[in-house]
Amino acid sequence: MIRRGAAWLGAAMIWIAIAALLAATFVPAFLDRIYYEGPHSDHYDGAHFENPDGEISFPVPPGVKARRGNLLTRFILDGEDRPAWPDHVAVKRDKPPGRIEGHAMRATWVGHATVLIQTAGLNILTDPIWSDYASPFPGVGPKRVAEPGIAFDDLPKIDIVVVSHNHYDHMDLPTLKRLWKRDRPLIVTSLGNDVILRGAGVEAKALDWGGAVGVKGAIVHVIRNHHWSSRWGRDRNRALWSAFLIETAGGNIFFAGDTGAGDFNWPGQAREYGPVRLAMIPIGAFRFYPGQMETSSHIGPEQAVELFGRLGAIQAIPIHWGTIRLSNEGWDTPPKMLDIYARCAGLASDRFRARRIGEAIMVPDKAAPAVRPDAKALADCAPGSVALAALK
C-alpha cells in the first residue's frame, strides 16, 4: 500500500512538472497578441511600437531602496509604504444637457481620464470607463473609489469617443460595448487597438500618429505622446498609444491620454492646428519613490504645468487622479502639488486647477491674464521646499 501510494505521488509529481514546463512554454505565447501588421516606421519595427524619442530612466533618491518589477508588482509589493486612500469618495453627479449648440463649450470630469465635452452640437467622450474595476477580471484589481460623475443613463447621445491606448483604466470594453450598442459613435484610436475593440463587437477607426478623420464638422487628429501598451503583459507594445487634437466649431480640444514627458516636442504638433481652448492633462500615478514627481510613462503635476504652457491652452482640466489607485502617491497629493506649481508659473487660479468628479464647467474662450508669482509661491515650488516635502 505504501509503495503504491509512493508510486502515485511520484507520478503526480512528474505530471505536475510536465504541466509546469508546458505552461512555461505555451502560456506566454498564448498571452501574446498580434494586433497590427504594417510598414516599418520610426516608431514601429514590424512587430512592436516604441517611443521614437527614447526612454528615460529616473534615479532612485538617496536613501531609498530600489524597487524591482513593473507598475503592478510595485503597486503590490510597496503596499506598506503607501499613504492611505479613502475607501469611498462622495460624488455629486452632473446631469448634462442633450446638446450645447454654437460656440459655447461645457465639460464635465466624469473621473480618471473620462471627460464629457459638449460644444457645437457635438458630444465627445475621452477614455470612457464606467466599470468598478480597471482589470481583465471582474471584481479583481484596482477599484474605483468614486462613482462616475455622470450616471451612464444620464449621458447624452455620444458622437465621438477617443481611446488613447489599451490599458484597462483607459480601454474599458464593457463601457465601450454599451456606448457602441446605444449610440454608434465614431470611436477613434491608434493602430492595433481596433482589433481589440472589434473582438468585443465594437467598431473603431484606428490611425497612426499624424492621421485624422472627420465627422459632423469636427476633425480628430491622432497625436504622438510618450507611453506604452499591454493587455496581458506578453503583448507589450503590440498596439500604439496616442494623444488627440479635436478641431470643432467651438474651438480645439486636446486630450493628452496617458503620457510621460519624453522629449516634450509632441505638444507642438497639437499647436499646429491652432489655439487650444480646452486641454485634458494627467497629473497622477507618478510617485514610486518619496519625492519623485514623474515616471517615464506618467507626468506629474510639475510636468503637467509645463505641458499646459507648451500647448498655450486657454483652460485645462487635470485628470488621471483620485479615482482609481494605480501608484504610491496620496489621494489628494496630485492636486495639491498642481496648485503649488500653477501658482509658481503665474497661472490665474481658474485656468488649471483640480475639479470635483461630476463638476461641470463652462470653458472660456479667452485666457485669464497671468499673475506674477509672489515670494511664497516661488519658495513653495523650489526643490526641497517644506510645502512639497509635506505632501505624501
Residue pairs with C-beta under 8 A, 6 or more apart in sequence:
28 234
29 234
31 232
31 233
31 234
31 235
32 232
32 234
32 235
32 238
33 195
33 231
33 232
33 235
33 238
34 47
34 238
35 191
35 192
35 193
35 195
35 196
35 235
35 238
35 239
36 44
36 191
36 192
36 195
36 206
36 238
36 239
36 240
37 46
38 44
38 191
40 46
41 208
42 52
43 49
43 50
43 51
43 52
43 209
43 224
43 240
44 50
44 191
44 240
47 238
48 236
48 237
48 238
49 191
49 192
49 229
49 237
49 238
49 239
49 240
49 241
50 237
51 226
51 227
51 228
51 262
52 224
53 226
53 262
53 263
53 265
54 262
54 263
55 296
56 260
56 261
56 262
56 296
57 296
58 292
58 294
58 295
58 296
60 66
60 289
61 289
61 290
61 291
61 292
64 289
64 290
67 74
67 77
67 78
67 288
67 289
69 77
71 326
71 327
74 288
74 327
74 328
75 142
75 325
75 326
75 327
75 328
78 288
78 328
81 328
82 328
83 328
83 329
83 330
83 331
83 333
83 392
85 145
85 325
85 330
85 331
86 145
86 331
87 145
88 145
88 146
89 145
89 146
89 322
89 331
89 357
90 146
91 111
91 146
91 147
91 148
91 149
91 356
91 357
91 358
92 356
92 358
92 359
93 147
93 148
93 149
93 150
93 151
93 154
93 358
94 108
94 149
94 150
94 154
94 358
94 359
94 360
95 150
95 154
96 106
96 108
96 116
96 118
96 150
96 154
96 155
96 156
96 360
97 106
97 118
97 156
98 156
98 157
99 118
99 121
99 123
99 156
100 106
100 118
100 119
100 120
100 121
100 250
101 120
101 121
102 120
102 250
103 119
103 120
103 249
103 250
103 251
103 365
104 119
104 250
104 362
105 117
105 118
105 119
105 250
105 251
105 277
105 278
105 362
105 363
105 365
106 117
106 118
106 119
106 360
106 361
106 362
106 363
107 115
107 116
107 117
107 118
107 278
107 317
107 360
107 361
107 363
108 115
108 116
108 149
108 150
108 358
108 359
108 360
108 361
109 115
109 149
109 317
109 319
109 355
109 356
109 357
109 358
109 359
110 116
110 128
110 148
110 149
110 150
110 357
110 358
111 129
111 144
111 146
111 147
111 148
111 149
111 322
111 323
111 357
112 127
112 129
112 144
112 169
112 319
112 320
112 323
112 324
113 126
113 127
113 129
113 164
113 169
113 170
113 257
113 258
113 280
113 282
113 319
113 320
114 125
114 126
114 127
114 128
114 129
114 148
114 319
115 125
115 126
115 255
115 280
115 317
115 319
116 123
116 124
116 125
116 150
116 155
117 123
117 124
117 125
117 126
117 253
117 278
118 124
118 156
119 248
119 249
119 250
119 251
119 253
119 363
120 217
120 218
120 248
120 249
120 250
121 216
122 159
122 160
122 216
122 217
122 218
122 248
122 250
123 155
123 156
123 157
123 158
123 159
123 160
124 158
124 159
124 160
124 161
124 162
124 218
124 246
124 248
124 253
125 155
125 158
125 160
125 161
125 162
125 179
125 185
126 161
126 162
126 164
126 244
126 255
126 280
126 319
127 162
127 163
127 164
127 169
127 170
127 171
127 172
127 255
127 257
128 161
128 172
128 175
128 176
128 179
129 144
129 148
129 169
129 170
129 172
129 175
130 148
130 152
130 172
130 174
130 175
130 178
131 144
131 172
131 174
131 175
132 139
132 143
132 144
133 139
133 140
133 141
133 142
133 143
133 144
134 141
134 142
134 143
134 144
134 167
134 168
134 169
134 172
134 324
134 326
135 141
135 142
135 168
136 168
136 231
136 232
141 168
142 169
142 324
142 325
142 326
143 324
143 325
144 323
144 324
145 322
145 323
145 324
145 325
145 331
146 322
146 323
146 357
148 357
149 356
149 357
149 358
149 359
150 358
152 175
152 178
157 182
157 183
158 179
158 183
158 185
159 183
159 185
159 186
159 215
159 216
159 218
160 185
160 186
160 188
160 215
160 216
160 218
160 220
160 246
161 176
161 179
161 185
161 186
161 187
161 188
162 187
162 188
162 189
162 220
162 244
162 246
162 255
163 170
163 171
163 176
163 187
163 188
163 189
163 193
163 197
163 204
164 170
164 189
164 190
164 225
164 227
164 241
164 242
164 243
164 244
164 255
164 257
164 258
165 171
165 189
165 190
165 193
165 227
165 228
165 229
165 239
165 240
165 241
165 242
165 257
165 258
166 192
166 193
166 196
166 229
166 230
166 231
166 239
167 229
167 230
167 231
167 258
168 231
169 324
169 326
170 257
170 258
171 189
171 193
171 196
171 197
173 196
173 197
173 200
173 202
176 187
176 197
176 200
176 202
177 200
177 201
177 202
179 185
179 187
180 187
180 201
180 202
180 203
186 205
186 213
186 215
186 220
187 197
187 202
187 203
187 204
187 205
188 204
188 205
188 207
188 213
188 220
188 222
188 244
189 197
189 204
189 205
189 206
189 207
189 242
190 206
190 207
190 208
190 209
190 222
190 239
190 240
190 241
190 242
191 206
191 207
191 208
191 239
191 240
192 206
192 229
192 238
192 239
192 240
193 204
193 206
193 229
193 239
193 240
194 203
194 204
194 205
194 206
195 206
195 239
196 231
196 239
197 203
197 204
198 204
205 213
207 213
207 222
208 222
208 240
209 222
209 223
209 224
209 240
209 242
210 221
210 222
210 224
210 269
211 221
211 222
212 219
212 220
212 221
212 222
213 219
213 220
214 220
217 248
217 249
218 246
218 247
218 248
218 249
219 246
219 247
220 244
220 245
220 246
220 247
221 244
221 245
221 246
221 247
221 270
221 273
222 242
222 243
222 244
223 242
223 243
223 244
223 245
223 254
223 266
223 269
223 270
224 242
224 243
224 266
224 269
225 241
225 242
225 243
225 256
225 257
225 258
225 259
225 262
225 266
226 259
226 260
226 261
226 262
226 263
226 266
226 296
226 297
227 241
227 257
227 258
227 259
227 260
227 297
228 236
228 237
228 241
228 297
229 235
229 236
229 237
229 238
229 239
229 240
229 241
230 236
230 237
230 238
241 257
241 258
241 259
242 257
243 254
243 255
243 256
243 257
243 259
243 266
243 270
244 253
244 254
244 255
244 257
245 252
245 253
245 254
245 269
245 270
245 273
245 276
246 252
246 253
246 254
246 255
247 273
247 274
250 277
251 275
251 276
251 277
251 278
251 314
251 363
251 365
252 270
252 273
252 274
252 275
252 276
252 277
252 278
253 276
253 277
253 278
253 279
253 280
254 270
254 276
254 278
254 279
254 280
254 311
254 313
255 279
255 280
256 279
256 280
256 281
256 282
256 307
257 282
258 282
258 297
258 298
258 320
259 282
259 297
259 298
259 299
260 294
260 295
260 296
260 297
260 298
260 299
261 294
261 299
261 303
261 306
261 307
264 303
264 306
264 307
264 310
267 307
267 310
267 311
268 310
270 276
270 311
271 310
271 311
271 312
275 312
275 314
276 311
276 312
276 313
276 314
277 313
277 314
277 315
277 363
277 365
278 313
278 314
278 315
278 316
278 317
278 363
279 307
279 308
279 311
279 313
279 315
279 316
279 317
280 316
280 317
280 319
281 299
281 304
281 307
281 308
281 316
281 317
281 318
281 319
281 352
282 298
282 299
282 304
282 318
282 319
282 320
282 321
283 299
283 300
283 301
283 304
283 318
283 319
283 320
283 321
283 334
283 335
283 337
283 338
284 298
284 300
284 320
284 321
284 322
284 326
284 327
284 329
284 334
285 295
285 298
285 320
285 321
285 326
285 327
285 329
286 292
286 293
286 294
286 295
286 298
286 299
286 300
286 327
286 329
286 334
287 293
287 300
287 327
287 328
287 329
287 333
288 295
288 327
288 328
289 328
291 388
291 389
293 300
293 301
293 302
293 303
293 337
294 300
294 302
294 303
298 320
298 327
299 307
300 334
300 337
301 318
301 334
301 335
301 337
301 338
301 340
301 341
302 337
302 341
302 381
304 318
304 338
304 341
304 352
305 338
305 341
305 342
305 344
305 345
305 347
305 352
308 316
308 347
308 351
308 352
309 345
314 351
314 363
314 364
314 365
314 366
314 367
315 351
315 352
315 361
315 363
315 364
315 367
316 351
316 352
317 355
317 361
318 334
318 335
318 338
318 352
318 353
318 354
318 355
321 334
321 335
321 354
322 331
322 332
322 334
322 335
322 357
323 357
325 331
329 391
329 392
330 391
330 392
333 391
333 392
334 354
335 353
335 354
336 391
337 388
337 391
338 352
338 353
338 354
339 353
339 354
340 377
340 380
340 381
340 387
340 388
341 381
342 349
342 351
342 352
342 353
343 371
343 373
343 377
343 380
343 381
344 373
344 377
344 378
344 380
344 381
345 373
346 370
346 371
346 372
346 373
347 370
347 371
348 367
348 368
348 369
348 370
348 371
349 371
350 368
351 367
351 368
355 361
379 385
379 387
380 387
380 388
381 387
381 388
